[in-house]
Amino acid sequence: MKETKYSTIIIEQKKSNGLGVSGFILSLIGLIFGLIHPIAIISIFIGFILSFIGLFRKPRGFAIAGFLIGLISILVIIAFAYGVFYLIEGTEFEDLFF
């Protein structure tokens, strides 16, 4: 009788955080095109939200990066909008900083 030997192969799957990666990509696209195209502003907010949700799953690397990029982009957009509306009211540019 012929004896056969079986071996067990263990395949380790790397865990990924799909929400964190997609939030990072959307935040990055929004950062690049944020002030050029209005749809990119929507991309920033969606990326920010997806990255925030992705913070509660492991691994967190892309989620943290997407969250920070989204947060910084949102702050820049708010500052830009505030500056534009402040200038439209008829004040001088020097009054913004002094």
C-alpha positions as CSV (number, residue, x, y, z in Angstrom):
1,M,0.0,0.0,0.0
2,K,1.2,3.5,-0.9
3,E,1.4,6.0,1.9
4,T,0.7,9.6,1.1
5,K,1.7,12.5,3.2
6,Y,-0.4,15.6,3.4
7,S,0.9,19.0,4.4
8,T,-1.0,21.9,5.7
9,I,-0.5,25.3,4.1
10,I,-1.5,28.3,6.1
11,I,-2.1,31.5,4.2
12,E,-2.1,34.6,6.2
13,Q,-4.4,37.3,4.8
14,K,-3.4,40.8,5.6
15,K,-6.3,42.8,7.0
16,S,-7.2,46.0,5.2
17,N,-9.3,48.9,6.1
18,G,-11.3,49.7,3.0
19,L,-13.1,52.7,4.5
20,G,-9.8,54.2,5.7
21,V,-8.1,53.8,2.2
22,S,-11.1,55.2,0.3
23,G,-11.3,58.1,2.8
24,F,-7.6,58.8,2.3
25,I,-8.0,58.7,-1.5
26,L,-11.0,61.0,-1.5
27,S,-9.4,63.4,0.9
28,L,-6.3,63.5,-1.2
29,I,-8.2,64.2,-4.4
30,G,-10.1,66.9,-2.6
31,L,-6.9,68.5,-1.4
32,I,-5.4,68.6,-4.8
33,F,-8.5,69.9,-6.6
34,G,-10.4,71.5,-3.7
35,L,-10.4,75.1,-4.6
36,I,-10.5,74.5,-8.3
37,H,-13.7,72.4,-8.7
38,P,-16.8,72.4,-6.4
39,I,-17.2,68.6,-6.6
40,A,-13.8,68.2,-5.0
41,I,-15.2,70.0,-1.9
42,I,-17.8,67.2,-1.7
43,S,-15.0,64.7,-2.0
44,I,-13.2,66.3,0.9
45,F,-16.2,66.0,3.2
46,I,-17.0,62.4,2.1
47,G,-13.3,61.4,2.5
48,F,-13.3,63.1,6.0
49,I,-16.3,61.1,7.1
50,L,-15.1,57.8,5.7
51,S,-11.7,58.3,7.3
52,F,-13.4,59.1,10.6
53,I,-15.3,55.9,10.5
54,G,-12.2,54.0,9.4
55,L,-10.4,55.2,12.6
56,F,-12.4,52.7,14.6
57,R,-11.1,49.7,12.5
58,K,-7.6,48.2,12.2
59,P,-5.2,49.0,10.5
60,R,-5.6,52.7,11.1
61,G,-2.7,54.2,9.0
62,F,-4.6,55.4,5.9
63,A,-7.6,56.4,8.0
64,I,-5.5,58.7,10.2
65,A,-3.8,60.2,7.1
66,G,-7.2,60.7,5.4
67,F,-8.7,62.2,8.5
68,L,-5.9,64.7,8.9
69,I,-5.8,65.7,5.2
70,G,-9.6,66.1,5.3
71,L,-9.5,68.2,8.4
72,I,-6.7,70.5,7.1
73,S,-8.5,70.8,3.8
74,I,-11.8,71.8,5.5
75,L,-10.0,74.4,7.6
76,V,-8.3,75.8,4.5
77,I,-11.7,76.0,2.7
78,I,-13.3,77.7,5.7
79,A,-10.5,80.2,5.9
80,F,-10.6,80.9,2.2
81,A,-14.4,81.4,2.2
82,Y,-14.1,83.7,5.3
83,G,-11.4,85.7,3.5
84,V,-13.4,86.0,0.4
85,F,-16.6,87.1,2.1
86,Y,-14.7,89.5,4.3
87,L,-13.1,91.1,1.3
88,I,-16.5,91.3,-0.5
89,E,-17.9,93.4,2.3
90,G,-15.6,96.3,1.2
91,T,-12.9,96.1,3.8
92,E,-9.2,96.6,3.0
93,F,-6.9,93.7,2.6
94,E,-4.6,95.0,5.3
95,D,-7.5,94.9,7.8
96,L,-7.5,91.1,7.6
97,F,-4.1,90.9,9.4
98,F,-3.9,94.0,11.5
